């Protein structure tokens, strides 16, 4: 085998190793930079909710888990609220047995502030 073919095989081996590494890094859900739901994962403090901010601000958190579930630890209006969420087509859909909703969303402040919008009302959350 000549030197040119050996060099080609080495380059091909290196390229395949890099490709496998990239595929491995992108395959984890929470670590996948192309998964829009990854930004949501974590605990969020509710900063404001339209006209009811004074009743809920700073008292309630919303937790998005990597497995596609969410919860409001404790109670909101006397209800234990939990369920599943999905991010698709620029919308966040949250579904549960006691409550469901679909929201437009935007991130700001280096993804530390999340604004959820529905029916003219905004909920602003800050990541903890």
Backbone as XML, in Angstrom:
<?xml version="1.0"?>
<chain id="A" units="angstrom">
  <residue number="1" name="UNK">
    <atom name="N" x="0.848" y="-1.170" z="0.000"/>
    <atom name="CA" x="0.000" y="0.000" z="0.000"/>
    <atom name="C" x="0.895" y="1.234" z="0.000"/>
  </residue>
  <residue number="2" name="UNK">
    <atom name="N" x="0.588" y="2.189" z="-0.850"/>
    <atom name="CA" x="1.433" y="3.380" z="-0.909"/>
    <atom name="C" x="1.054" y="4.382" z="0.183"/>
  </residue>
  <residue number="3" name="UNK">
    <atom name="N" x="1.915" y="5.364" z="0.377"/>
    <atom name="CA" x="1.731" y="6.347" z="1.443"/>
    <atom name="C" x="0.456" y="7.159" z="1.268"/>
  </residue>
  <residue number="4" name="UNK">
    <atom name="N" x="0.067" y="7.438" z="0.036"/>
    <atom name="CA" x="-1.140" y="8.225" z="-0.243"/>
    <atom name="C" x="-2.397" y="7.528" z="0.248"/>
  </residue>
  <residue number="5" name="UNK">
    <atom name="N" x="-2.484" y="6.225" z="0.030"/>
    <atom name="CA" x="-3.669" y="5.459" z="0.461"/>
    <atom name="C" x="-3.708" y="5.348" z="1.976"/>
  </residue>
  <residue number="6" name="UNK">
    <atom name="N" x="-2.530" y="5.183" z="2.612"/>
    <atom name="CA" x="-2.484" y="5.108" z="4.073"/>
    <atom name="C" x="-2.959" y="6.426" z="4.680"/>
  </residue>
  <residue number="7" name="UNK">
    <atom name="N" x="-2.539" y="7.538" z="4.095"/>
    <atom name="CA" x="-2.932" y="8.853" z="4.596"/>
    <atom name="C" x="-4.442" y="9.035" z="4.420"/>
  </residue>
  <residue number="8" name="UNK">
    <atom name="N" x="-4.997" y="8.602" z="3.273"/>
    <atom name="CA" x="-6.431" y="8.704" z="3.039"/>
    <atom name="C" x="-7.218" y="7.907" z="4.079"/>
  </residue>
  <residue number="9" name="UNK">
    <atom name="N" x="-6.741" y="6.709" z="4.432"/>
    <atom name="CA" x="-7.420" y="5.879" z="5.431"/>
    <atom name="C" x="-7.367" y="6.540" z="6.806"/>
  </residue>
  <residue number="10" name="UNK">
    <atom name="N" x="-6.250" y="7.162" z="7.145"/>
    <atom name="CA" x="-6.129" y="7.841" z="8.441"/>
    <atom name="C" x="-7.099" y="9.017" z="8.511"/>
  </residue>
  <residue number="11" name="UNK">
    <atom name="N" x="-7.171" y="9.780" z="7.441"/>
    <atom name="CA" x="-8.076" y="10.929" z="7.403"/>
    <atom name="C" x="-9.523" y="10.457" z="7.515"/>
  </residue>
  <residue number="12" name="UNK">
    <atom name="N" x="-9.873" y="9.407" z="6.789"/>
    <atom name="CA" x="-11.221" y="8.860" z="6.846"/>
    <atom name="C" x="-11.544" y="8.368" z="8.255"/>
  </residue>
  <residue number="13" name="UNK">
    <atom name="N" x="-10.602" y="7.713" z="8.913"/>
    <atom name="CA" x="-10.805" y="7.226" z="10.278"/>
    <atom name="C" x="-11.037" y="8.390" z="11.232"/>
  </residue>
  <residue number="14" name="UNK">
    <atom name="N" x="-10.268" y="9.450" z="11.100"/>
    <atom name="CA" x="-10.427" y="10.631" z="11.957"/>
    <atom name="C" x="-11.780" y="11.287" z="11.696"/>
  </residue>
  <residue number="15" name="UNK">
    <atom name="N" x="-12.158" y="11.414" z="10.435"/>
    <atom name="CA" x="-13.450" y="12.019" z="10.106"/>
    <atom name="C" x="-14.603" y="11.205" z="10.677"/>
  </residue>
  <residue number="16" name="UNK">
    <atom name="N" x="-14.534" y="9.890" z="10.590"/>
    <atom name="CA" x="-15.584" y="9.039" z="11.154"/>
    <atom name="C" x="-15.643" y="9.156" z="12.674"/>
  </residue>
  <residue number="17" name="UNK">
    <atom name="N" x="-14.507" y="9.240" z="13.335"/>
    <atom name="CA" x="-14.472" y="9.389" z="14.786"/>
    <atom name="C" x="-15.117" y="10.710" z="15.206"/>
  </residue>
  <residue number="18" name="UNK">
    <atom name="N" x="-14.805" y="11.786" z="14.485"/>
    <atom name="CA" x="-15.401" y="13.092" z="14.791"/>
    <atom name="C" x="-16.909" y="13.051" z="14.558"/>
  </residue>
  <residue number="19" name="UNK">
    <atom name="N" x="-17.358" y="12.445" z="13.481"/>
    <atom name="CA" x="-18.774" y="12.327" z="13.181"/>
    <atom name="C" x="-19.508" y="11.562" z="14.286"/>
  </residue>
  <residue number="20" name="UNK">
    <atom name="N" x="-18.943" y="10.460" z="14.731"/>
    <atom name="CA" x="-19.563" y="9.682" z="15.807"/>
    <atom name="C" x="-19.614" y="10.477" z="17.105"/>
  </residue>
  <residue number="21" name="UNK">
    <atom name="N" x="-18.599" y="11.255" z="17.388"/>
    <atom name="CA" x="-18.585" y="12.092" z="18.584"/>
    <atom name="C" x="-19.697" y="13.137" z="18.518"/>
  </residue>
  <residue number="22" name="UNK">
    <atom name="N" x="-19.836" y="13.789" z="17.375"/>
    <atom name="CA" x="-20.880" y="14.800" z="17.205"/>
    <atom name="C" x="-22.261" y="14.170" z="17.349"/>
  </residue>
  <residue number="23" name="UNK">
    <atom name="N" x="-22.489" y="13.034" z="16.735"/>
    <atom name="CA" x="-23.778" y="12.346" z="16.850"/>
    <atom name="C" x="-24.046" y="11.986" z="18.310"/>
  </residue>
  <residue number="24" name="UNK">
    <atom name="N" x="-23.045" y="11.513" z="19.005"/>
    <atom name="CA" x="-23.209" y="11.163" z="20.413"/>
    <atom name="C" x="-23.568" y="12.363" z="21.263"/>
  </residue>
  <residue number="25" name="UNK">
    <atom name="N" x="-22.957" y="13.509" z="21.000"/>
    <atom name="CA" x="-23.247" y="14.714" z="21.767"/>
    <atom name="C" x="-24.648" y="15.235" z="21.501"/>
  </residue>
  <residue number="26" name="UNK">
    <atom name="N" x="-25.118" y="15.095" z="20.274"/>
    <atom name="CA" x="-26.434" y="15.615" z="19.918"/>
    <atom name="C" x="-27.575" y="14.668" z="20.274"/>
  </residue>
  <residue number="27" name="UNK">
    <atom name="N" x="-27.287" y="13.449" z="20.647"/>
    <atom name="CA" x="-28.360" y="12.487" z="20.881"/>
    <atom name="C" x="-29.023" y="12.626" z="22.235"/>
  </residue>
  <residue number="28" name="UNK">
    <atom name="N" x="-28.394" y="13.253" z="23.219"/>
    <atom name="CA" x="-29.018" y="13.446" z="24.533"/>
    <atom name="C" x="-30.036" y="14.558" z="24.468"/>
  </residue>
  <residue number="29" name="UNK">
    <atom name="N" x="-31.256" y="14.324" z="24.975"/>
    <atom name="CA" x="-32.358" y="15.281" z="24.868"/>
    <atom name="C" x="-32.016" y="16.626" z="25.501"/>
  </residue>
  <residue number="30" name="UNK">
    <atom name="N" x="-31.654" y="16.631" z="26.789"/>
    <atom name="CA" x="-31.417" y="17.887" z="27.485"/>
    <atom name="C" x="-30.180" y="18.590" z="26.940"/>
  </residue>
  <residue number="31" name="UNK">
    <atom name="N" x="-29.228" y="17.847" z="26.425"/>
    <atom name="CA" x="-28.020" y="18.451" z="25.923"/>
    <atom name="C" x="-28.077" y="18.779" z="24.451"/>
  </residue>
  <residue number="32" name="UNK">
    <atom name="N" x="-29.177" y="18.516" z="23.801"/>
    <atom name="CA" x="-29.303" y="18.729" z="22.375"/>
    <atom name="C" x="-29.610" y="20.189" z="22.088"/>
  </residue>
  <residue number="33" name="UNK">
    <atom name="N" x="-28.666" y="20.912" z="21.475"/>
    <atom name="CA" x="-28.905" y="22.325" z="21.219"/>
    <atom name="C" x="-30.013" y="22.568" z="20.202"/>
  </residue>
  <residue number="34" name="UNK">
    <atom name="N" x="-30.448" y="21.544" z="19.475"/>
    <atom name="CA" x="-31.509" y="21.691" z="18.491"/>
    <atom name="C" x="-32.885" y="21.359" z="19.068"/>
  </residue>
  <residue number="35" name="UNK">
    <atom name="N" x="-32.940" y="20.933" z="20.320"/>
    <atom name="CA" x="-34.201" y="20.608" z="20.974"/>
    <atom name="C" x="-34.723" y="21.870" z="21.656"/>
  </residue>
  <residue number="36" name="UNK">
    <atom name="N" x="-35.809" y="22.473" z="21.146"/>
    <atom name="CA" x="-36.277" y="23.728" z="21.736"/>
    <atom name="C" x="-36.750" y="23.586" z="23.179"/>
  </residue>
  <residue number="37" name="UNK">
    <atom name="N" x="-37.144" y="22.392" z="23.596"/>
    <atom name="CA" x="-37.623" y="22.221" z="24.971"/>
    <atom name="C" x="-36.488" y="22.248" z="25.993"/>
  </residue>
  <residue number="38" name="UNK">
    <atom name="N" x="-35.240" y="22.082" z="25.552"/>
    <atom name="CA" x="-34.106" y="22.065" z="26.483"/>
    <atom name="C" x="-33.982" y="23.382" z="27.246"/>
  </residue>
  <residue number="39" name="UNK">
    <atom name="N" x="-34.346" y="24.504" z="26.620"/>
    <atom name="CA" x="-34.262" y="25.804" z="27.288"/>
    <atom name="C" x="-35.233" y="25.911" z="28.457"/>
  </residue>
  <residue number="40" name="UNK">
    <atom name="N" x="-36.320" y="25.172" z="28.411"/>
    <atom name="CA" x="-37.351" y="25.268" z="29.435"/>
    <atom name="C" x="-36.965" y="24.530" z="30.723"/>
  </residue>
  <residue number="41" name="UNK">
    <atom name="N" x="-36.149" y="23.491" z="30.607"/>
    <atom name="CA" x="-35.850" y="22.615" z="31.746"/>
    <atom name="C" x="-35.239" y="23.409" z="32.898"/>
  </residue>
  <residue number="42" name="UNK">
    <atom name="N" x="-35.840" y="23.242" z="34.075"/>
    <atom name="CA" x="-35.350" y="23.906" z="35.276"/>
    <atom name="C" x="-36.491" y="24.468" z="36.098"/>
  </residue>
  <residue number="43" name="UNK">
    <atom name="N" x="-36.128" y="25.188" z="37.144"/>
    <atom name="CA" x="-37.102" y="25.795" z="38.049"/>
    <atom name="C" x="-37.219" y="27.280" z="37.726"/>
  </residue>
  <residue number="44" name="UNK">
    <atom name="N" x="-38.451" y="27.736" z="37.553"/>
    <atom name="CA" x="-38.743" y="29.117" z="37.180"/>
    <atom name="C" x="-39.607" y="29.766" z="38.247"/>
  </residue>
  <residue number="45" name="UNK">
    <atom name="N" x="-39.218" y="30.937" z="38.702"/>
    <atom name="CA" x="-39.998" y="31.726" z="39.661"/>
    <atom name="C" x="-40.939" y="32.630" z="38.866"/>
  </residue>
  <residue number="46" name="UNK">
    <atom name="N" x="-42.208" y="32.643" z="39.231"/>
    <atom name="CA" x="-43.159" y="33.501" z="38.535"/>
    <atom name="C" x="-42.971" y="34.934" z="39.025"/>
  </residue>
  <residue number="47" name="UNK">
    <atom name="N" x="-42.640" y="35.840" z="38.102"/>
    <atom name="CA" x="-42.394" y="37.241" z="38.434"/>
    <atom name="C" x="-43.651" y="38.082" z="38.266"/>
  </residue>
  <residue number="48" name="UNK">
    <atom name="N" x="-44.435" y="37.787" z="37.225"/>
    <atom name="CA" x="-45.678" y="38.531" z="37.008"/>
    <atom name="C" x="-46.635" y="37.719" z="36.145"/>
  </residue>
  <residue number="49" name="UNK">
    <atom name="N" x="-47.924" y="37.969" z="36.400"/>
    <atom name="CA" x="-48.986" y="37.332" z="35.604"/>
    <atom name="C" x="-50.090" y="38.356" z="35.401"/>
  </residue>
  <residue number="50" name="UNK">
    <atom name="N" x="-50.032" y="39.064" z="34.303"/>
    <atom name="CA" x="-51.085" y="40.023" z="33.969"/>
    <atom name="C" x="-51.587" y="40.821" z="35.163"/>
  </residue>
  <residue number="51" name="UNK">
    <atom name="N" x="-52.897" y="40.819" z="35.370"/>
    <atom name="CA" x="-53.534" y="41.605" z="36.425"/>
    <atom name="C" x="-53.511" y="40.942" z="37.799"/>
  </residue>
  <residue number="52" name="UNK">
    <atom name="N" x="-53.053" y="39.713" z="37.913"/>
    <atom name="CA" x="-53.063" y="39.022" z="39.214"/>
    <atom name="C" x="-51.663" y="38.903" z="39.807"/>
  </residue>
  <residue number="53" name="UNK">
    <atom name="N" x="-50.740" y="39.715" z="39.321"/>
    <atom name="CA" x="-49.350" y="39.639" z="39.773"/>
    <atom name="C" x="-49.241" y="39.733" z="41.289"/>
  </residue>
  <residue number="54" name="UNK">
    <atom name="N" x="-49.981" y="40.620" z="41.915"/>
    <atom name="CA" x="-49.855" y="40.818" z="43.358"/>
    <atom name="C" x="-50.219" y="39.570" z="44.156"/>
  </residue>
  <residue number="55" name="UNK">
    <atom name="N" x="-51.015" y="38.680" z="43.601"/>
    <atom name="CA" x="-51.447" y="37.480" z="44.318"/>
    <atom name="C" x="-50.512" y="36.290" z="44.126"/>
  </residue>
  <residue number="56" name="UNK">
    <atom name="N" x="-49.758" y="36.304" z="43.049"/>
    <atom name="CA" x="-48.978" y="35.110" z="42.724"/>
    <atom name="C" x="-47.473" y="35.365" z="42.623"/>
  </residue>
  <residue number="57" name="UNK">
    <atom name="N" x="-47.065" y="36.575" z="42.313"/>
    <atom name="CA" x="-45.653" y="36.888" z="42.097"/>
    <atom name="C" x="-44.790" y="36.528" z="43.301"/>
  </residue>
  <residue number="58" name="UNK">
    <atom name="N" x="-43.683" y="35.842" z="43.034"/>
    <atom name="CA" x="-42.721" y="35.494" z="44.064"/>
    <atom name="C" x="-43.130" y="34.360" z="44.973"/>
  </residue>
  <residue number="59" name="UNK">
    <atom name="N" x="-44.349" y="33.897" z="44.856"/>
    <atom name="CA" x="-44.840" y="32.830" z="45.738"/>
    <atom name="C" x="-44.891" y="31.470" z="45.065"/>
  </residue>
  <residue number="60" name="UNK">
    <atom name="N" x="-44.807" y="31.460" z="43.764"/>
    <atom name="CA" x="-45.036" y="30.220" z="43.025"/>
    <atom name="C" x="-43.900" y="29.960" z="42.050"/>
  </residue>
  <residue number="61" name="UNK">
    <atom name="N" x="-43.505" y="28.702" z="41.970"/>
    <atom name="CA" x="-42.520" y="28.298" z="40.972"/>
    <atom name="C" x="-43.155" y="27.296" z="40.019"/>
  </residue>
  <residue number="62" name="UNK">
    <atom name="N" x="-42.590" y="27.230" z="38.851"/>
    <atom name="CA" x="-42.979" y="26.274" z="37.823"/>
    <atom name="C" x="-41.717" y="25.502" z="37.470"/>
  </residue>
  <residue number="63" name="UNK">
    <atom name="N" x="-41.804" y="24.185" z="37.488"/>
    <atom name="CA" x="-40.642" y="23.351" z="37.197"/>
    <atom name="C" x="-40.919" y="22.549" z="35.924"/>
  </residue>
  <residue number="64" name="UNK">
    <atom name="N" x="-40.014" y="22.691" z="34.947"/>
    <atom name="CA" x="-40.046" y="21.870" z="33.739"/>
    <atom name="C" x="-38.960" y="20.805" z="33.893"/>
  </residue>
  <residue number="65" name="UNK">
    <atom name="N" x="-39.336" y="19.541" z="33.751"/>
    <atom name="CA" x="-38.394" y="18.434" z="33.893"/>
    <atom name="C" x="-37.954" y="17.954" z="32.513"/>
  </residue>
  <residue number="66" name="UNK">
    <atom name="N" x="-36.755" y="17.354" z="32.414"/>
    <atom name="CA" x="-36.240" y="16.896" z="31.108"/>
    <atom name="C" x="-37.090" y="15.803" z="30.454"/>
  </residue>
  <residue number="67" name="UNK">
    <atom name="N" x="-37.911" y="15.103" z="31.239"/>
    <atom name="CA" x="-38.720" y="14.013" z="30.678"/>
    <atom name="C" x="-40.029" y="14.487" z="30.053"/>
  </residue>
  <residue number="68" name="UNK">
    <atom name="N" x="-40.213" y="15.819" z="29.949"/>
    <atom name="CA" x="-41.416" y="16.352" z="29.318"/>
    <atom name="C" x="-42.574" y="16.546" z="30.279"/>
  </residue>
  <residue number="69" name="UNK">
    <atom name="N" x="-42.310" y="16.542" z="31.576"/>
    <atom name="CA" x="-43.357" y="16.804" z="32.560"/>
    <atom name="C" x="-43.082" y="18.147" z="33.234"/>
  </residue>
  <residue number="70" name="UNK">
    <atom name="N" x="-44.122" y="18.691" z="33.868"/>
    <atom name="CA" x="-43.972" y="19.940" z="34.604"/>
    <atom name="C" x="-44.772" y="19.835" z="35.891"/>
  </residue>
  <residue number="71" name="UNK">
    <atom name="N" x="-44.465" y="20.738" z="36.831"/>
    <atom name="CA" x="-45.269" y="20.831" z="38.048"/>
    <atom name="C" x="-45.153" y="22.226" z="38.628"/>
  </residue>
  <residue number="72" name="UNK">
    <atom name="N" x="-46.187" y="22.614" z="39.348"/>
    <atom name="CA" x="-46.161" y="23.786" z="40.204"/>
    <atom name="C" x="-46.043" y="23.217" z="41.609"/>
  </residue>
  <residue number="73" name="UNK">
    <atom name="N" x="-44.836" y="23.142" z="42.179"/>
    <atom name="CA" x="-44.702" y="22.584" z="43.527"/>
    <atom name="C" x="-45.577" y="23.366" z="44.510"/>
  </residue>
  <residue number="74" name="UNK">
    <atom name="N" x="-46.204" y="22.662" z="45.419"/>
    <atom name="CA" x="-47.149" y="23.307" z="46.328"/>
    <atom name="C" x="-48.487" y="23.420" z="45.648"/>
  </residue>
  <residue number="75" name="UNK">
    <atom name="N" x="-49.166" y="24.506" z="45.877"/>
    <atom name="CA" x="-50.491" y="24.659" z="45.301"/>
    <atom name="C" x="-50.651" y="26.018" z="44.648"/>
  </residue>
  <residue number="76" name="UNK">
    <atom name="N" x="-51.466" y="26.048" z="43.619"/>
    <atom name="CA" x="-51.852" y="27.282" z="42.949"/>
    <atom name="C" x="-53.368" y="27.329" z="43.034"/>
  </residue>
  <residue number="77" name="UNK">
    <atom name="N" x="-53.897" y="28.348" z="43.671"/>
    <atom name="CA" x="-55.347" y="28.488" z="43.839"/>
    <atom name="C" x="-55.959" y="27.227" z="44.441"/>
  </residue>
  <residue number="78" name="UNK">
    <atom name="N" x="-55.238" y="26.591" z="45.352"/>
    <atom name="CA" x="-55.756" y="25.398" z="46.011"/>
    <atom name="C" x="-55.634" y="24.119" z="45.212"/>
  </residue>
  <residue number="79" name="UNK">
    <atom name="N" x="-54.975" y="24.173" z="44.071"/>
    <atom name="CA" x="-54.841" y="22.989" z="43.213"/>
    <atom name="C" x="-53.388" y="22.541" z="43.133"/>
  </residue>
  <residue number="80" name="UNK">
    <atom name="N" x="-53.168" y="21.242" z="43.181"/>
    <atom name="CA" x="-51.847" y="20.698" z="42.859"/>
    <atom name="C" x="-51.829" y="20.518" z="41.350"/>
  </residue>
  <residue number="81" name="UNK">
    <atom name="N" x="-50.967" y="21.230" z="40.665"/>
    <atom name="CA" x="-50.975" y="21.219" z="39.201"/>
    <atom name="C" x="-49.703" y="20.569" z="38.685"/>
  </residue>
  <residue number="82" name="UNK">
    <atom name="N" x="-49.885" y="19.554" z="37.830"/>
    <atom name="CA" x="-48.767" y="18.893" z="37.163"/>
    <atom name="C" x="-49.280" y="18.276" z="35.879"/>
  </residue>
  <residue number="83" name="UNK">
    <atom name="N" x="-48.362" y="17.954" z="34.983"/>
    <atom name="CA" x="-48.756" y="17.368" z="33.716"/>
    <atom name="C" x="-47.566" y="17.221" z="32.791"/>
  </residue>
  <residue number="84" name="UNK">
    <atom name="N" x="-47.846" y="17.271" z="31.503"/>
    <atom name="CA" x="-46.802" y="17.130" z="30.490"/>
    <atom name="C" x="-46.748" y="18.406" z="29.655"/>
  </residue>
  <residue number="85" name="UNK">
    <atom name="N" x="-45.595" y="18.617" z="29.020"/>
    <atom name="CA" x="-45.463" y="19.767" z="28.132"/>
    <atom name="C" x="-44.780" y="19.340" z="26.844"/>
  </residue>
  <residue number="86" name="UNK">
    <atom name="N" x="-45.053" y="20.123" z="25.807"/>
    <atom name="CA" x="-44.437" y="19.873" z="24.502"/>
    <atom name="C" x="-44.171" y="21.222" z="23.838"/>
  </residue>
  <residue number="87" name="UNK">
    <atom name="N" x="-43.012" y="21.340" z="23.224"/>
    <atom name="CA" x="-42.648" y="22.544" z="22.489"/>
    <atom name="C" x="-42.625" y="22.182" z="21.018"/>
  </residue>
  <residue number="88" name="UNK">
    <atom name="N" x="-43.479" y="22.859" z="20.254"/>
    <atom name="CA" x="-43.571" y="22.526" z="18.832"/>
    <atom name="C" x="-44.111" y="23.733" z="18.072"/>
  </residue>
  <residue number="89" name="UNK">
    <atom name="N" x="-43.476" y="24.027" z="16.949"/>
    <atom name="CA" x="-43.953" y="25.110" z="16.096"/>
    <atom name="C" x="-43.977" y="26.462" z="16.785"/>
  </residue>
  <residue number="90" name="UNK">
    <atom name="N" x="-43.032" y="26.716" z="17.688"/>
    <atom name="CA" x="-42.976" y="27.994" z="18.374"/>
    <atom name="C" x="-44.014" y="28.169" z="19.466"/>
  </residue>
  <residue number="91" name="UNK">
    <atom name="N" x="-44.660" y="27.076" z="19.859"/>
    <atom name="CA" x="-45.681" y="27.124" z="20.907"/>
    <atom name="C" x="-45.343" y="26.122" z="22.004"/>
  </residue>
  <residue number="92" name="UNK">
    <atom name="N" x="-45.711" y="26.470" z="23.225"/>
    <atom name="CA" x="-45.571" y="25.591" z="24.375"/>
    <atom name="C" x="-46.967" y="25.112" z="24.749"/>
  </residue>
  <residue number="93" name="UNK">
    <atom name="N" x="-47.178" y="23.804" z="24.743"/>
    <atom name="CA" x="-48.452" y="23.232" z="25.155"/>
    <atom name="C" x="-48.246" y="22.483" z="26.455"/>
  </residue>
  <residue number="94" name="UNK">
    <atom name="N" x="-49.029" y="22.851" z="27.457"/>
    <atom name="CA" x="-48.977" y="22.203" z="28.762"/>
    <atom name="C" x="-50.318" y="21.524" z="28.984"/>
  </residue>
  <residue number="95" name="UNK">
    <atom name="N" x="-50.290" y="20.226" z="29.305"/>
    <atom name="CA" x="-51.510" y="19.456" z="29.495"/>
    <atom name="C" x="-51.471" y="18.754" z="30.837"/>
  </residue>
  <residue number="96" name="UNK">
    <atom name="N" x="-52.578" y="18.810" z="31.545"/>
    <atom name="CA" x="-52.687" y="18.132" z="32.826"/>
    <atom name="C" x="-54.131" y="17.765" z="33.097"/>
  </residue>
  <residue number="97" name="UNK">
    <atom name="N" x="-54.357" y="17.092" z="34.197"/>
    <atom name="CA" x="-55.725" y="16.669" z="34.516"/>
    <atom name="C" x="-56.583" y="17.829" z="34.996"/>
  </residue>
  <residue number="98" name="UNK">
    <atom name="N" x="-55.976" y="18.848" z="35.603"/>
    <atom name="CA" x="-56.745" y="19.964" z="36.144"/>
    <atom name="C" x="-56.616" y="21.245" z="35.335"/>
  </residue>
  <residue number="99" name="UNK">
    <atom name="N" x="-55.676" y="21.259" z="34.372"/>
    <atom name="CA" x="-55.431" y="22.487" z="33.641"/>
    <atom name="C" x="-54.651" y="22.192" z="32.376"/>
  </residue>
  <residue number="100" name="UNK">
    <atom name="N" x="-54.954" y="22.905" z="31.293"/>
    <atom name="CA" x="-54.206" y="22.792" z="30.035"/>
    <atom name="C" x="-54.145" y="24.164" z="29.385"/>
  </residue>
  <residue number="101" name="UNK">
    <atom name="N" x="-53.105" y="24.386" z="28.611"/>
    <atom name="CA" x="-52.992" y="25.656" z="27.906"/>
    <atom name="C" x="-51.916" y="25.605" z="26.845"/>
  </residue>
  <residue number="102" name="UNK">
    <atom name="N" x="-52.049" y="26.487" z="25.860"/>
    <atom name="CA" x="-51.049" y="26.633" z="24.805"/>
    <atom name="C" x="-50.605" y="28.087" z="24.798"/>
  </residue>
  <residue number="103" name="UNK">
    <atom name="N" x="-49.293" y="28.282" z="24.766"/>
    <atom name="CA" x="-48.721" y="29.611" z="24.903"/>
    <atom name="C" x="-47.707" y="29.897" z="23.806"/>
  </residue>
  <residue number="104" name="UNK">
    <atom name="N" x="-47.657" y="31.151" z="23.394"/>
    <atom name="CA" x="-46.509" y="31.638" z="22.667"/>
    <atom name="C" x="-45.436" y="31.868" z="23.718"/>
  </residue>
  <residue number="105" name="UNK">
    <atom name="N" x="-44.185" y="31.850" z="23.330"/>
    <atom name="CA" x="-43.128" y="32.055" z="24.327"/>
    <atom name="C" x="-41.957" y="32.807" z="23.723"/>
  </residue>
  <residue number="106" name="UNK">
    <atom name="N" x="-41.210" y="33.463" z="24.606"/>
    <atom name="CA" x="-39.960" y="34.094" z="24.197"/>
    <atom name="C" x="-38.996" y="34.077" z="25.376"/>
  </residue>
  <residue number="107" name="UNK">
    <atom name="N" x="-37.731" y="33.970" z="25.057"/>
    <atom name="CA" x="-36.669" y="33.992" z="26.061"/>
    <atom name="C" x="-35.906" y="35.306" z="25.914"/>
  </residue>
  <residue number="108" name="UNK">
    <atom name="N" x="-35.425" y="35.823" z="27.037"/>
    <atom name="CA" x="-34.581" y="37.012" z="27.020"/>
    <atom name="C" x="-33.576" y="36.897" z="28.168"/>
  </residue>
  <residue number="109" name="UNK">
    <atom name="N" x="-32.730" y="37.914" z="28.297"/>
    <atom name="CA" x="-31.763" y="37.937" z="29.402"/>
    <atom name="C" x="-30.915" y="36.663" z="29.424"/>
  </residue>
  <residue number="110" name="UNK">
    <atom name="N" x="-30.342" y="36.305" z="28.272"/>
    <atom name="CA" x="-29.514" y="35.088" z="28.145"/>
    <atom name="C" x="-30.277" y="33.838" z="28.578"/>
  </residue>
  <residue number="111" name="UNK">
    <atom name="N" x="-31.535" y="33.734" z="28.171"/>
    <atom name="CA" x="-32.409" y="32.594" z="28.467"/>
    <atom name="C" x="-32.730" y="32.462" z="29.953"/>
  </residue>
  <residue number="112" name="UNK">
    <atom name="N" x="-32.581" y="33.530" z="30.732"/>
    <atom name="CA" x="-32.892" y="33.504" z="32.170"/>
    <atom name="C" x="-34.290" y="34.050" z="32.441"/>
  </residue>
  <residue number="113" name="UNK">
    <atom name="N" x="-34.918" y="34.673" z="31.435"/>
    <atom name="CA" x="-36.279" y="35.186" z="31.565"/>
    <atom name="C" x="-37.128" y="34.551" z="30.474"/>
  </residue>
  <residue number="114" name="UNK">
    <atom name="N" x="-38.264" y="34.023" z="30.882"/>
    <atom name="CA" x="-39.203" y="33.370" z="29.965"/>
    <atom name="C" x="-40.532" y="34.106" z="30.051"/>
  </residue>
  <residue number="115" name="UNK">
    <atom name="N" x="-41.061" y="34.496" z="28.894"/>
    <atom name="CA" x="-42.374" y="35.126" z="28.845"/>
    <atom name="C" x="-43.318" y="34.203" z="28.094"/>
  </residue>
  <residue number="116" name="UNK">
    <atom name="N" x="-44.401" y="33.812" z="28.747"/>
    <atom name="CA" x="-45.447" y="33.004" z="28.139"/>
    <atom name="C" x="-46.629" y="33.913" z="27.840"/>
  </residue>
  <residue number="117" name="UNK">
    <atom name="N" x="-47.216" y="33.797" z="26.644"/>
    <atom name="CA" x="-48.304" y="34.681" z="26.233"/>
    <atom name="C" x="-49.497" y="33.874" z="25.739"/>
  </residue>
  <residue number="118" name="UNK">
    <atom name="N" x="-50.690" y="34.267" z="26.220"/>
    <atom name="CA" x="-51.938" y="33.654" z="25.748"/>
    <atom name="C" x="-53.080" y="34.627" z="25.996"/>
  </residue>
  <residue number="119" name="UNK">
    <atom name="N" x="-53.943" y="34.776" z="25.031"/>
    <atom name="CA" x="-55.155" y="35.600" z="25.158"/>
    <atom name="C" x="-54.864" y="36.998" z="25.699"/>
  </residue>
  <residue number="120" name="UNK">
    <atom name="N" x="-53.776" y="37.604" z="25.254"/>
    <atom name="CA" x="-53.450" y="38.954" z="25.661"/>
    <atom name="C" x="-52.849" y="39.102" z="27.043"/>
  </residue>
  <residue number="121" name="UNK">
    <atom name="N" x="-52.578" y="37.983" z="27.721"/>
    <atom name="CA" x="-51.971" y="38.023" z="29.050"/>
    <atom name="C" x="-50.578" y="37.421" z="28.989"/>
  </residue>
  <residue number="122" name="UNK">
    <atom name="N" x="-49.644" y="38.066" z="29.677"/>
    <atom name="CA" x="-48.269" y="37.556" z="29.740"/>
    <atom name="C" x="-47.950" y="37.068" z="31.131"/>
  </residue>
  <residue number="123" name="UNK">
    <atom name="N" x="-47.245" y="35.954" z="31.187"/>
    <atom name="CA" x="-46.672" y="35.443" z="32.437"/>
    <atom name="C" x="-45.177" y="35.529" z="32.265"/>
  </residue>
  <residue number="124" name="UNK">
    <atom name="N" x="-44.507" y="36.240" z="33.158"/>
    <atom name="CA" x="-43.051" y="36.393" z="33.088"/>
    <atom name="C" x="-42.439" y="35.574" z="34.209"/>
  </residue>
  <residue number="125" name="UNK">
    <atom name="N" x="-41.456" y="34.731" z="33.849"/>
    <atom name="CA" x="-40.785" y="33.861" z="34.816"/>
    <atom name="C" x="-39.280" y="34.081" z="34.760"/>
  </residue>
  <residue number="126" name="UNK">
    <atom name="N" x="-38.610" y="33.923" z="35.879"/>
    <atom name="CA" x="-37.157" y="34.031" z="35.921"/>
    <atom name="C" x="-36.582" y="32.696" z="36.384"/>
  </residue>
  <residue number="127" name="UNK">
    <atom name="N" x="-35.531" y="32.281" z="35.701"/>
    <atom name="CA" x="-34.921" y="30.981" z="36.008"/>
    <atom name="C" x="-34.149" y="31.051" z="37.322"/>
  </residue>
  <residue number="128" name="UNK">
    <atom name="N" x="-34.337" y="30.038" z="38.142"/>
    <atom name="CA" x="-33.685" y="29.965" z="39.461"/>
    <atom name="C" x="-32.380" y="29.207" z="39.374"/>
  </residue>
</chain>
